[in-house]
Amino acid sequence: MSPAPALQTRNLVKRFGGFTATSDVSLSLAAGARHALIGPNGAGKTTLIHLLSGYLEPSAGQVLLDGRDVTRLAQHQRVARGLARTFQINSLFPDLSVLESVVMAVAQRRGLGARFWRAVGSHAQAVDEAAELLHSLGLLDVARRPARELAYGRQRLLEIALALALRPRVLLLDEPAAGVPTGESRALFEIIAQLPRDVTIVLIEHDMDLVFRFAERISVLVNGAILTEGTPEQIAQDPQVREVYLGSSLHA
């Protein structure tokens, strides 16, 4: 018997009044997948991420995590079951140091709660775990600096570190390279590509060069529905996709 998909949607719909933002979306991602959602502005990509994370409740359909229905679970309940996300805009604690920020996320996962603030130094294991995570993302050299002092690309990495501190099995990345200079965005994606395969990654990204370098499968959304899905090579050669992007240079 084959394992359940890491993340699955069944006929997912989201309506806002008379407007359908997500229309009958069915996805199935195996554990360890590197999957991209692309499409023109207004295609419903971020709405879909909101539905997957629990930020929005669907009008119809299901969301399953490791084969279990999480459709009606709140965001924090999905986090507890192994799903984490980042946002288009950084959501950091600007005055905390990089290390403090990640230790706080580790402490939250460990159930330490407010006790974290009373004695950070006493939580040696949480500090060690946070430092190891920062090292893996190339942030250990700025561990003592306030988050607000980091270059924007490194702030995006810190946000990913906060998500990974929750030890997700599924990580949703909403435009991780948004606002990041080209050179930094490539470095950012190189680090994302090196994340362990026990983390399934779903991302939205407008930079097609980055998408085709990273993704192993791509779903194209148009008007809230999936137009097509395939490998980067298949998507790059699909005439429907080229038409959607008005002849823009899609290449693998």
Backbone hydrogen bonds in HBPLUS format (Angstrom, degrees):
<---DONOR---> <-ACCEPTOR-->    atom                        ^
c    i                          cat <-CA-CA->   ^        H-A-AA   ^      H-
h    n   atom  resd res      DA  || num        DHA   H-A  angle D-A-AA Bond
n    s   type  num  typ     dist DA aas  dist angle  dist       angle   num
A0006-ALA N   A0029-LEU O   2.77 MM  23  5.82 126.5  2.06 146.5 162.8     1
A0066-ASP N   A0006-ALA O   3.00 MM  60  4.54 154.1  2.07 112.7 120.4     2
A0007-LEU N   A0029-LEU O   3.34 MM  22  5.29 161.3  2.38 140.3 144.4     3
A0029-LEU N   A0007-LEU O   2.86 MM  22  5.29 168.3  1.88 169.8 171.7     4
A0008-GLN N   A0064-LEU O   2.93 MM  56  5.04 151.8  2.01 151.2 151.9     5
A0064-LEU N   A0008-GLN O   2.76 MM  56  5.04 168.7  1.77 156.3 157.2     6
A0009-THR N   A0027-LEU O   2.93 MM  18  5.05 159.5  1.98 133.9 137.7     7
A0027-LEU N   A0009-THR O   3.23 MM  18  5.05 134.8  2.45 111.6 123.2     8
A0010-ARG N   A0062-GLN O   2.99 MM  52  5.08 157.4  2.04 136.0 139.9     9
A0062-GLN N   A0010-ARG O   3.04 MM  52  5.08 151.2  2.12 133.1 142.2    10
A0012-LEU N   A0025-VAL O   2.90 MM  13  4.75 171.7  1.90 127.8 125.2    11
A0025-VAL N   A0012-LEU O   2.96 MM  13  4.75 162.1  1.99 130.7 129.1    12
A0013-VAL N   A0060-ALA O   2.91 MM  47  4.98 160.5  1.95 142.3 136.9    13
A0059-SER N   A0013-VAL O   2.74 MM  46  5.46 146.2  1.86 140.7 149.4    14
A0060-ALA N   A0013-VAL O   3.29 MM  47  4.98 152.1  2.37 131.6 128.4    15
A0014-LYS N   A0022-THR O   2.95 MM   8  4.84 152.7  2.02 128.0 130.0    16
A0021-ALA N   A0014-LYS O   2.80 MM   7  5.58 139.9  1.96 156.7 170.0    17
A0022-THR N   A0014-LYS O   3.25 MM   8  4.84 160.8  2.29 132.6 134.6    18
A0016-PHE N   A0019-PHE O   2.72 MM   3  5.14 163.7  1.74 159.2 164.0    19
A0019-PHE N   A0016-PHE O   3.05 MM   3  5.14 163.4  2.08 125.3 124.6    20
A0023-SER N   A0224-GLY O   2.76 MM 201  5.17 173.8  1.76 124.5 124.9    21
A0033-ALA N   A0030-ALA O   3.10 MM   3  5.61 147.4  2.21 143.1 140.6    22
A0201-ILE N   A0033-ALA O   2.90 MM 168  6.05 168.5  1.91 163.4 159.9    23
A0216-GLU N   A0034-ARG O   2.82 MM 182  5.44 171.7  1.83 151.6 153.5    24
A0217-ARG N   A0034-ARG O   3.38 MM 183  6.70 152.8  2.46 153.9 155.5    25
A0035-HIS N   A0201-ILE O   2.93 MM 166  6.21 173.4  1.93 165.2 164.0    26
A0203-LEU N   A0035-HIS O   2.93 MM 168  6.45 153.3  2.01 153.9 162.7    27
A0036-ALA N   A0217-ARG O   3.06 MM 181  6.53 158.2  2.11 149.8 156.0    28
A0219-SER N   A0036-ALA O   2.89 MM 183  6.30 164.1  1.92 166.6 170.7    29
A0037-LEU N   A0203-LEU O   2.76 MM 166  6.09 156.8  1.82 161.8 166.3    30
A0038-ILE N   A0219-SER O   2.98 MM 181  6.35 165.8  2.00 162.8 167.4    31
A0221-LEU N   A0038-ILE O   2.79 MM 183  6.15 167.7  1.80 166.2 166.2    32
A0043-ALA N   A0040-PRO O   3.07 MM   3  5.59 134.1  2.29 146.1 143.4    33
A0224-GLY N   A0043-ALA O   2.71 MM 181  5.13 136.3  1.90 126.8 133.7    34
A0048-LEU N   A0044-GLY O   3.01 MM   4  6.15 150.9  2.09 142.7 150.1    35
A0049-ILE N   A0045-LYS O   3.06 MM   4  6.47 154.5  2.13 148.2 155.1    36
A0050-HIS N   A0046-THR O   2.85 MM   4  6.13 156.0  1.90 150.2 157.1    37
A0051-LEU N   A0047-THR O   2.96 MM   4  6.26 147.2  2.07 145.2 153.9    38
A0052-LEU N   A0048-LEU O   2.92 MM   4  6.23 153.5  1.99 149.5 157.0    39
A0053-SER N   A0049-ILE O   2.94 MM   4  6.12 155.5  2.00 151.3 157.4    40
A0054-GLY N   A0050-HIS O   3.06 MM   4  6.01 127.5  2.34 136.1 148.1    41
A0055-TYR N   A0050-HIS O   2.91 MM   5  4.82 122.0  2.25 148.1 153.4    42
A0056-LEU N   A0050-HIS O   3.15 MM   6  5.33 157.2  2.21 116.8 114.5    43
A0070-VAL N   A0063-VAL O   2.87 MM   7  5.74 165.6  1.89 155.2 160.2    44
A0065-LEU N   A0068-ARG O   2.84 MM   3  5.21 155.4  1.90 149.3 148.5    45
A0068-ARG N   A0065-LEU O   3.03 MM   3  5.21 166.9  2.04 112.8 116.0    46
A0073-LEU N   A0070-VAL O   2.99 MM   3  5.20 163.0  2.02 113.6 119.0    47
A0077-GLN N   A0074-ALA O   3.11 MM   3  5.28 124.6  2.43  99.8 114.2    48
A0078-ARG N   A0074-ALA O   3.07 MM   4  6.44 147.8  2.18 151.2 160.5    49
A0078-ARG N   A0075-GLN O   3.04 MM   3  5.19 121.5  2.39  99.2 114.0    50
A0079-VAL N   A0075-GLN O   2.92 MM   4  6.26 153.6  1.99 152.9 161.3    51
A0080-ALA N   A0076-HIS O   3.05 MM   4  6.23 155.6  2.11 138.5 144.5    52
A0081-ARG N   A0077-GLN O   3.19 MM   4  6.44 128.0  2.48 129.9 142.8    53
A0081-ARG N   A0078-ARG O   3.02 MM   3  4.96 132.0  2.26  93.2 107.0    54
A0083-LEU N   A0078-ARG O   3.02 MM   5  5.54 151.9  2.10 133.8 136.9    55
A0082-GLY N   A0079-VAL O   2.95 MM   3  5.15 161.8  1.99 108.4 113.7    56
A0169-ARG N   A0082-GLY O   2.72 MM  87  5.00 153.1  1.79 125.2 132.6    57
A0170-VAL N   A0082-GLY O   2.95 MM  88  6.27 154.7  2.01 167.3 171.4    58
A0084-ALA N   A0170-VAL O   2.99 MM  86  6.43 161.3  2.03 162.2 167.8    59
A0172-LEU N   A0084-ALA O   2.84 MM  88  6.21 162.1  1.87 147.4 153.3    60
A0086-THR N   A0172-LEU O   2.86 MM  86  6.35 138.7  2.03 157.2 170.5    61
A0096-LEU N   A0093-PHE O   3.18 MM   3  5.66 150.8  2.27 115.4 123.7    62
A0148-ARG N   A0094-PRO O   3.06 MM  54  4.57 156.9  2.12 136.6 129.3    63
A0147-ALA N   A0096-LEU O   2.95 MM  51  6.21 155.2  2.01 166.5 161.5    64
A0101-SER N   A0097-SER O   2.93 MM   4  6.14 159.5  1.97 153.5 158.8    65
A0098-VAL N   A0145-ARG O   2.93 MM  47  6.06 140.0  2.10 155.6 159.2    66
A0102-VAL N   A0098-VAL O   3.20 MM   4  6.50 160.8  2.24 149.5 153.4    67
A0099-LEU N   A0143-ALA O   2.85 MM  44  4.81 162.3  1.88 144.6 138.6    68
A0103-VAL N   A0099-LEU O   2.85 MM   4  6.04 164.5  1.87 159.2 164.3    69
A0104-MET N   A0100-GLU O   2.89 MM   4  6.01 153.6  1.96 146.1 152.9    70
A0105-ALA N   A0101-SER O   3.20 MM   4  6.54 149.4  2.30 139.5 146.9    71
A0106-VAL N   A0102-VAL O   2.92 MM   4  6.24 159.1  1.96 153.0 158.8    72
A0107-ALA N   A0103-VAL O   2.77 MM   4  5.98 159.8  1.81 151.3 157.4    73
A0108-GLN N   A0104-MET O   2.90 MM   4  6.13 149.1  2.00 143.0 151.3    74
A0109-ARG N   A0105-ALA O   3.09 MM   4  6.38 159.4  2.14 146.8 151.4    75
A0110-ARG N   A0106-VAL O   2.97 MM   4  6.26 146.8  2.09 145.7 155.5    76
A0112-LEU N   A0107-ALA O   2.89 MM   5  5.16 161.0  1.93 155.5 152.4    77
A0111-GLY N   A0108-GLN O   3.09 MM   3  5.12 156.6  2.14 102.2 109.3    78
A0115-ARG N   A0112-LEU O   3.18 MM   3  5.61 141.5  2.34 141.9 136.2    79
A0116-PHE N   A0113-GLY O   3.12 MM   3  6.03 167.2  2.14 124.8 128.1    80
A0117-TRP N   A0114-ALA O   3.07 MM   3  5.83 140.7  2.23 119.9 126.5    81
A0118-ARG N   A0115-ARG O   3.13 MM   3  5.34 137.2  2.32 102.5 114.1    82
A0122-SER N   A0119-ALA O   3.09 MM   3  5.42 143.7  2.22 105.2 115.3    83
A0123-HIS N   A0120-VAL O   3.06 MM   3  5.63 161.3  2.10 117.4 123.2    84
A0126-ALA N   A0123-HIS O   3.09 MM   3  5.43 117.3  2.50 105.1 119.6    85
A0127-VAL N   A0123-HIS O   3.02 MM   4  6.35 158.8  2.07 156.2 163.0    86
A0128-ASP N   A0124-ALA O   2.84 MM   4  6.06 161.3  1.87 152.5 157.8    87
A0129-GLU N   A0125-GLN O   2.91 MM   4  6.08 159.1  1.96 146.8 152.6    88
A0130-ALA N   A0126-ALA O   2.94 MM   4  6.10 159.1  1.99 145.9 151.6    89
A0131-ALA N   A0127-VAL O   2.89 MM   4  6.09 160.2  1.93 151.1 156.4    90
A0132-GLU N   A0128-ASP O   2.98 MM   4  6.17 156.5  2.03 147.5 153.6    91
A0133-LEU N   A0129-GLU O   3.03 MM   4  6.27 154.2  2.10 146.2 153.1    92
A0134-LEU N   A0130-ALA O   2.91 MM   4  6.18 159.6  1.96 151.2 156.8    93
A0135-HIS N   A0131-ALA O   2.92 MM   4  6.14 152.4  2.00 144.9 152.6    94
A0136-SER N   A0132-GLU O   3.05 MM   4  6.33 154.7  2.12 144.2 150.3    95
A0137-LEU N   A0133-LEU O   3.17 MM   4  6.45 136.6  2.37 142.5 153.7    96
A0137-LEU N   A0134-LEU O   3.21 MM   3  5.19 131.5  2.46  94.2 106.9    97
A0139-LEU N   A0134-LEU O   2.75 MM   5  4.81 169.8  1.76 151.4 148.0    98
A0138-GLY N   A0135-HIS O   3.14 MM   3  5.10 164.7  2.17 105.2 109.1    99
A0142-VAL N   A0139-LEU O   3.08 MM   3  5.59 157.0  2.13 114.5 121.4   100
A0143-ALA N   A0140-LEU O   3.24 MM   3  5.00 164.0  2.27 108.9 108.0   101
A0145-ARG N   A0142-VAL O   3.07 MM   3  5.36 158.5  2.11 112.7 119.5   102
A0149-GLU N   A0146-PRO O   3.02 MM   3  5.65 156.5  2.08 118.5 125.3   103
A0150-LEU N   A0147-ALA O   3.17 MM   3  5.65 164.8  2.20 115.7 120.4   104
A0154-ARG N   A0151-ALA O   2.97 MM   3  5.42 124.5  2.29 109.7 123.6   105
A0155-GLN N   A0151-ALA O   2.97 MM   4  6.32 141.9  2.12 149.5 161.2   106
A0155-GLN N   A0152-TYR O   3.10 MM   3  4.93 122.5  2.45  90.6 105.8   107
A0156-ARG N   A0152-TYR O   3.03 MM   4  6.40 149.9  2.12 149.1 156.3   108
A0157-LEU N   A0153-GLY O   3.18 MM   4  6.52 148.7  2.29 135.3 143.7   109
A0158-LEU N   A0154-ARG O   2.89 MM   4  6.14 149.1  1.98 140.8 149.2   110
A0159-GLU N   A0155-GLN O   2.96 MM   4  6.29 150.8  2.05 145.9 153.4   111
A0160-ILE N   A0156-ARG O   3.05 MM   4  6.40 151.8  2.13 144.6 152.1   112
A0161-ALA N   A0157-LEU O   2.82 MM   4  6.15 149.0  1.91 145.3 155.0   113
A0162-LEU N   A0158-LEU O   2.91 MM   4  6.24 150.9  1.99 149.4 156.5   114
A0163-ALA N   A0159-GLU O   3.10 MM   4  6.44 152.6  2.18 143.2 150.2   115
A0164-LEU N   A0160-ILE O   2.85 MM   4  6.12 159.7  1.89 152.9 158.7   116
A0165-ALA N   A0161-ALA O   2.86 MM   4  6.01 137.1  2.04 143.5 154.9   117
A0166-LEU N   A0163-ALA O   3.15 MM   3  5.63 154.7  2.22 108.2 115.6   118
A0167-ARG N   A0164-LEU O   2.82 MM   3  5.13 159.5  1.86 114.5 119.4   119
A0200-THR N   A0169-ARG O   2.78 MM  31  6.00 177.1  1.78 147.5 146.5   120
A0171-LEU N   A0200-THR O   2.75 MM  29  6.09 163.9  1.78 170.8 176.6   121
A0202-VAL N   A0171-LEU O   2.97 MM  31  6.32 163.8  2.00 160.2 163.2   122
A0173-LEU N   A0202-VAL O   2.80 MM  29  6.19 164.7  1.82 159.4 164.8   123
A0204-ILE N   A0173-LEU O   2.88 MM  31  6.35 151.7  1.96 164.3 171.8   124
A0175-GLU N   A0204-ILE O   2.83 MM  29  5.05 136.1  2.02 127.5 138.1   125
A0178-ALA N   A0175-GLU O   3.09 MM   3  5.35 169.4  2.10 116.7 119.0   126
A0180-VAL N   A0177-ALA O   3.05 MM   3  5.25 165.0  2.07 128.0 128.6   127
A0185-SER N   A0181-PRO O   2.81 MM   4  6.01 153.8  1.88 158.8 167.7   128
A0186-ARG N   A0182-THR O   3.12 MM   4  6.37 153.9  2.19 152.9 157.9   129
A0187-ALA N   A0183-GLY O   3.32 MM   4  6.57 158.8  2.37 141.1 146.6   130
A0188-LEU N   A0184-GLU O   2.80 MM   4  6.03 152.1  1.88 147.8 156.5   131
A0189-PHE N   A0185-SER O   2.98 MM   4  6.21 157.2  2.03 146.4 150.9   132
A0190-GLU N   A0186-ARG O   2.97 MM   4  6.21 143.4  2.11 142.6 153.0   133
A0191-ILE N   A0187-ALA O   3.14 MM   4  6.44 149.6  2.24 145.2 152.0   134
A0192-ILE N   A0188-LEU O   3.00 MM   4  6.34 158.4  2.05 146.4 152.9   135
A0193-ALA N   A0189-PHE O   2.85 MM   4  5.94 155.9  1.91 143.9 150.1   136
A0194-GLN N   A0191-ILE O   3.04 MM   3  5.20 141.2  2.19 100.9 112.2   137
A0195-LEU N   A0192-ILE O   3.09 MM   3  5.43 166.5  2.11 113.3 116.9   138
A0199-VAL N   A0196-PRO O   3.11 MM   3  5.93 158.3  2.16 120.3 123.9   139
A0211-VAL N   A0207-ASP O   3.04 MM   4  6.37 159.1  2.08 149.9 156.6   140
A0212-PHE N   A0208-MET O   2.91 MM   4  6.01 171.7  1.92 154.5 155.5   141
A0213-ARG N   A0209-ASP O   3.12 MM   4  6.23 137.9  2.30 137.9 148.8   142
A0214-PHE N   A0210-LEU O   3.04 MM   4  6.14 146.7  2.16 147.0 155.0   143
A0215-ALA N   A0211-VAL O   2.83 MM   4  5.63 159.2  1.87 156.4 162.3   144
A0218-ILE N   A0230-GLY O   2.79 MM  12  5.56 157.5  1.84 159.8 166.5   145
A0230-GLY N   A0218-ILE O   3.01 MM  12  5.56 152.2  2.08 148.3 157.0   146
A0220-VAL N   A0228-THR O   2.91 MM   8  5.51 173.8  1.91 168.7 169.1   147
A0227-LEU N   A0220-VAL O   2.70 MM   7  5.52 155.8  1.75 159.7 168.2   148
A0222-VAL N   A0225-ALA O   2.83 MM   3  5.45 160.1  1.86 159.5 164.8   149
A0225-ALA N   A0222-VAL O   3.04 MM   3  5.45 169.1  2.05 119.5 121.8   150
A0235-ILE N   A0231-THR O   2.94 MM   4  6.19 163.9  1.96 160.7 165.3   151
A0236-ALA N   A0232-PRO O   2.88 MM   4  5.99 160.3  1.92 149.8 155.2   152
A0237-GLN N   A0233-GLU O   3.23 MM   4  6.38 140.6  2.39 140.3 149.2   153
A0238-ASP N   A0235-ILE O   3.24 MM   3  5.15 156.4  2.30 100.8 107.9   154
A0242-ARG N   A0238-ASP O   3.13 MM   4  6.48 161.0  2.16 153.8 159.3   155
A0243-GLU N   A0239-PRO O   2.98 MM   4  6.18 151.4  2.06 143.5 151.1   156
A0244-VAL N   A0240-GLN O   3.00 MM   4  6.30 152.9  2.08 145.1 152.2   157
A0245-TYR N   A0241-VAL O   3.03 MM   4  6.32 153.3  2.10 150.8 157.4   158
A0247-GLY N   A0242-ARG O   2.94 MM   5  5.27 179.1  1.94 154.7 154.7   159
A0246-LEU N   A0243-GLU O   3.06 MM   3  4.92 158.9  2.10 104.5 107.2   160
A0248-SER N   A0245-TYR O   2.94 MM   3  5.41 154.4  2.01 115.7 124.0   161
